[in-house]
Amino acid sequence: MTKICVDVMGSDRDPRDLLGGLDAALTADADLELLVVGDEDIVVPFAEGRDRVEALVSTSVIHMDEHPANAVRRKKYSSIVMAAKAVADGKADGLFSAGSTGAVLTAATFGIGRIKGIKRPALSLPLPGLRGHKTVFLDMGANADVKPEALVQFAQMGSAYSRVVVGTHNPTVALLCNGSEDTKGSEIALAYHAALAAEPSINFVGNAEGTDILNGSYDVIVSDGFTANVALKTLEGTAKYIVARIKDGVASSKRAAIGALFLKPLLKSLGADLSGDEYGGAILLGLKAPVVKGHGSTSAEAFENGVLACAAAVRGGLCEKIADACVQAPEG
């Protein structure tokens, strides 16, 4: 059996609205057990009568507007801190939370710990591409500034994730840059390129431009967290703009409304692709156990898929494969 610890308290949604996703995950996976962390009046009734669910009662929550490091130190009995400790203590094999990104990152990094030799954990998500291709994109915001050797580890971790979760045999790796030519980029981008090109353990194929992120041109695209997060938010903003313009057009024209009716299934599918719900959220790579971070406005479906993705990462030996793939340098 695979046991996943779930923090049900940290998201923007009422936890009761998300419990159905946990039931769906249990139905979909007969070898899944859950350790559900949260307020007593939520997790205890949920665990009662469910053979594969155990409750862990927390007494506080770290909110989105709190300073992550300070809150993690101060709130020892918050849901995310207790969830990370449960995994560290061997009570669960992996962790899912839709709480504050900073709080999840901090609690998991210090509570569960990094794989030996990993300099920085990185947030990653398989993004949709043309012809059904999935591109593993990282770091999505955990590290604004990184040195070239850390970016090499991002590429190694992203490649391992692509193999285990996406099923890619020999993932191609590209560096997000402002041009495809090897000579393009800032000084730090050129340093990233040189370090990636010199690393034999990855299949580095050169630079990727922003237009390549959703084109399915590469299996893994790496960047520092600042650049990748700006790119990701730009994609999200563009998607929202397109949807808003379509809605405006439908409202102003009967002809457009009829066309939109036929396009509705396609638009719904496109929205699902860009929502990240298929994988339940981003995975924090580089820790001793899989940690999946859902977005704050998560859905019950994303809760289900996040738990299942976390269980799949455990069973696929993702953390062990990352440890094998990465350069075993001293921690720092």
MIFIDREN-143918 format. One record per residue (C-alpha): x, y, z. Coordinates in Angstrom, 1 decimal, padded with zeros to 4 digits. Example, Ala and Ser with C-alpha at 12.3 -4.5 7.8 and 13.67 -1.06 7.14 Angstrom:
# residues 2
012.3|-004.5|007.8
013.7|-001.1|007.1
//
This chain:
# residues 332
000.0|000.0|000.0
001.1|003.6|-000.7
000.2|006.2|001.9
-000.1|009.9|000.9
-000.4|012.6|003.5
-002.9|015.3|002.4
-003.1|018.8|003.9
-006.7|019.8|003.3
-006.5|023.2|005.0
-004.2|025.5|003.1
-006.1|026.3|-000.1
-008.6|029.1|-000.9
-011.4|026.7|-001.0
-013.5|025.3|001.9
-011.9|021.9|002.7
-015.3|020.2|002.7
-015.6|021.0|-001.0
-012.4|019.1|-001.7
-013.0|015.9|000.2
-014.9|014.3|-002.7
-011.6|014.4|-004.6
-010.0|012.2|-001.9
-012.9|009.7|-002.1
-012.5|009.6|-005.9
-008.7|008.9|-005.5
-009.5|006.1|-003.1
-011.9|004.6|-005.6
-009.5|004.9|-008.5
-006.6|003.4|-006.6
-007.2|000.3|-004.5
-003.7|000.3|-003.1
-003.9|003.9|-001.8
-004.1|005.0|001.8
-004.5|008.5|003.0
-003.3|010.4|006.1
-005.6|013.5|006.1
-004.4|016.6|008.1
-006.7|019.4|009.2
-009.2|020.7|011.6
-010.7|018.0|013.9
-014.3|018.7|012.8
-013.3|018.1|009.2
-010.7|015.2|009.1
-012.1|013.0|012.0
-015.6|012.6|010.5
-014.0|012.0|007.1
-011.8|009.3|008.4
-014.6|007.5|010.3
-016.0|004.7|008.2
-013.2|004.7|005.7
-010.8|001.8|006.1
-007.9|003.4|004.2
-008.1|006.9|005.8
-006.4|008.1|009.0
-006.9|011.5|010.5
-004.2|013.8|011.8
-005.6|016.8|013.7
-003.9|020.2|013.3
-004.8|023.4|015.2
-003.8|026.2|012.9
-003.3|027.1|009.2
-000.5|029.1|007.4
-002.3|031.6|005.2
-001.3|032.9|001.8
-000.3|036.4|003.2
002.0|035.1|006.0
005.8|035.1|005.7
006.5|031.5|005.0
009.7|031.0|007.0
008.4|032.9|010.0
005.1|031.1|010.0
006.6|027.6|009.6
008.8|028.3|012.7
006.0|029.8|014.7
003.1|027.5|013.8
004.4|024.0|014.7
000.9|022.6|014.8
-000.2|024.0|011.5
-001.5|021.6|008.9
001.4|021.9|006.4
004.1|021.7|009.1
002.4|018.6|010.7
002.0|017.0|007.3
005.7|017.4|006.4
006.7|016.0|009.8
004.4|013.0|009.3
006.2|012.2|006.0
009.6|012.8|007.6
008.6|010.4|010.4
007.7|007.7|008.0
004.0|007.9|008.6
003.3|008.6|004.9
005.3|008.2|001.6
004.4|011.5|000.0
002.6|014.8|000.5
-000.1|016.8|-001.3
-001.1|020.3|-000.3
-002.7|023.3|-002.0
-001.5|025.7|000.5
000.8|028.7|000.2
003.7|027.9|-002.2
006.2|029.5|000.2
004.9|027.6|003.2
004.8|024.2|001.4
008.3|024.8|000.0
009.7|025.8|003.4
007.9|023.2|005.5
008.8|020.4|003.1
012.4|021.4|002.6
013.1|021.7|006.3
010.7|019.0|007.5
011.3|016.3|004.9
014.7|017.4|003.8
016.6|017.5|000.5
018.1|014.5|-001.3
021.8|014.4|-000.5
023.7|016.6|-003.0
020.7|018.6|-004.2
021.4|022.3|-003.9
017.9|023.6|-004.5
014.5|021.9|-004.8
012.6|023.0|-007.9
008.9|023.3|-008.8
007.9|021.4|-012.0
004.8|020.7|-014.0
004.2|018.9|-017.3
002.7|021.5|-019.6
000.4|020.7|-022.6
001.8|020.7|-026.1
000.8|020.1|-029.6
-000.1|016.5|-030.6
-000.5|015.6|-027.0
003.1|016.2|-026.1
004.0|017.0|-022.5
006.9|019.4|-021.7
008.3|019.3|-018.2
008.9|022.9|-017.2
011.0|024.0|-014.2
011.8|025.9|-012.0
008.4|027.4|-011.8
009.1|029.8|-009.0
010.9|028.1|-006.0
014.3|029.8|-006.8
014.5|033.3|-008.3
018.3|033.2|-008.6
020.3|030.1|-009.1
023.9|029.3|-010.1
024.7|027.3|-013.2
025.4|024.1|-011.2
021.9|024.3|-009.7
020.4|024.7|-013.1
022.2|021.5|-014.2
020.5|019.7|-011.3
017.2|021.1|-012.4
017.8|019.6|-015.8
018.7|016.2|-014.3
015.7|016.3|-012.0
013.4|017.3|-014.8
014.7|014.5|-017.0
014.1|012.0|-014.3
010.5|013.3|-013.8
009.9|013.1|-017.5
011.0|009.5|-017.6
009.0|008.4|-014.5
005.8|010.4|-014.8
005.5|011.3|-018.5
007.1|008.1|-019.8
009.7|009.7|-022.0
012.6|007.4|-022.9
015.5|009.8|-023.4
014.2|013.4|-022.7
015.5|016.3|-024.6
016.5|019.3|-022.5
016.4|022.9|-023.6
017.3|026.2|-021.8
014.6|028.9|-021.9
016.2|031.9|-023.5
015.5|034.9|-025.8
016.7|033.2|-028.9
017.5|029.7|-030.2
021.1|030.5|-031.1
023.8|029.3|-028.7
025.2|032.9|-028.5
021.9|034.5|-027.4
021.2|035.5|-023.8
022.4|037.4|-020.8
025.7|036.6|-019.1
023.9|034.3|-016.7
022.0|032.6|-019.6
025.3|032.0|-021.4
026.8|030.5|-018.2
023.7|028.3|-017.9
024.1|027.1|-021.5
027.8|026.3|-021.1
027.1|024.3|-017.9
024.3|022.3|-019.5
026.3|021.6|-022.6
029.1|020.3|-020.6
027.0|017.8|-018.6
027.0|014.3|-020.2
024.2|012.9|-018.1
021.5|015.0|-019.8
020.4|015.2|-023.4
020.9|018.9|-023.8
019.9|020.2|-027.3
020.3|024.0|-027.0
018.1|027.0|-026.3
014.3|027.2|-026.4
012.3|030.3|-027.0
009.1|031.3|-025.2
007.1|030.1|-028.2
008.4|026.6|-027.7
006.9|026.1|-024.2
003.5|025.0|-025.5
004.7|023.8|-028.9
005.9|020.4|-027.7
009.3|021.0|-029.2
011.3|019.7|-026.2
010.7|017.2|-023.4
012.2|019.4|-020.6
012.7|023.1|-020.5
014.7|024.6|-017.7
015.2|028.1|-016.4
015.7|030.0|-013.1
012.5|030.4|-011.1
012.2|034.2|-011.9
012.2|033.8|-015.6
010.1|030.6|-015.7
007.5|032.1|-013.3
007.2|035.2|-015.5
006.8|033.0|-018.6
004.2|030.9|-016.8
002.1|033.9|-015.6
002.3|035.3|-019.1
000.8|032.1|-020.5
-001.9|032.1|-017.9
-002.7|035.8|-018.6
-002.9|035.1|-022.3
-005.2|032.2|-021.8
-007.5|034.4|-019.6
-007.5|037.1|-022.3
-008.5|034.7|-025.0
-011.3|033.3|-023.0
-012.6|036.8|-022.1
-012.5|037.9|-025.7
-014.4|034.8|-026.8
-017.0|035.5|-024.1
-017.3|039.2|-025.2
-017.7|038.0|-028.8
-020.4|035.5|-027.9
-022.3|038.0|-026.0
-022.4|040.5|-028.8
-023.3|038.3|-031.7
-025.9|035.5|-032.2
-023.7|034.1|-035.0
-020.7|033.9|-032.7
-022.9|032.3|-030.0
-023.9|029.6|-032.4
-020.3|029.0|-033.3
-019.2|028.9|-029.7
-021.8|026.2|-029.0
-020.1|023.9|-031.4
-016.6|024.9|-030.1
-017.6|024.4|-026.4
-016.2|020.9|-026.0
-012.9|022.0|-027.5
-012.7|025.1|-025.4
-013.4|023.1|-022.3
-010.7|020.7|-023.2
-008.2|023.5|-023.8
-009.1|025.0|-020.4
-008.5|021.7|-018.7
-005.1|021.4|-020.4
-004.0|024.8|-019.1
-005.5|024.4|-015.6
-002.9|021.8|-014.4
-005.7|019.8|-012.9
-004.6|016.7|-014.8
-001.6|016.4|-012.6
-003.1|018.1|-009.6
-000.4|020.8|-009.5
003.3|021.2|-009.5
005.7|018.7|-008.0
008.6|019.8|-005.8
011.6|017.9|-007.0
014.8|017.3|-005.0
013.3|016.2|-001.7
013.5|012.9|000.0
009.8|012.2|-000.7
007.4|013.4|-003.5
005.6|016.6|-002.7
002.8|017.8|-005.0
001.7|021.5|-004.7
-001.8|022.3|-005.9
-002.9|025.8|-006.8
-004.7|027.8|-004.2
-008.0|027.8|-006.1
-007.8|024.1|-006.6
-010.7|021.8|-007.4
-011.8|018.4|-006.1
-010.6|016.9|-009.4
-007.2|018.5|-008.9
-007.1|017.0|-005.3
-007.8|013.6|-006.7
-005.2|013.9|-009.5
-002.6|015.4|-007.2
-002.9|012.5|-004.7
-002.8|010.0|-007.5
000.2|011.7|-009.1
002.0|011.7|-005.8
001.3|008.0|-005.3
002.6|007.3|-008.9
005.8|009.2|-008.1
006.3|007.1|-005.0
005.8|003.9|-006.8
007.9|004.9|-009.7
010.9|005.6|-007.4
011.1|009.2|-008.6
013.2|010.4|-005.6
015.6|007.5|-005.9
015.9|008.1|-009.7
016.6|011.8|-009.0
019.3|010.9|-006.5
020.9|008.6|-009.1
020.7|011.2|-011.8
022.0|014.2|-010.0
025.6|015.1|-009.4
026.5|014.2|-005.9
028.0|017.5|-004.8
028.1|018.7|-001.2
024.9|020.3|000.0
024.9|024.1|000.1
//
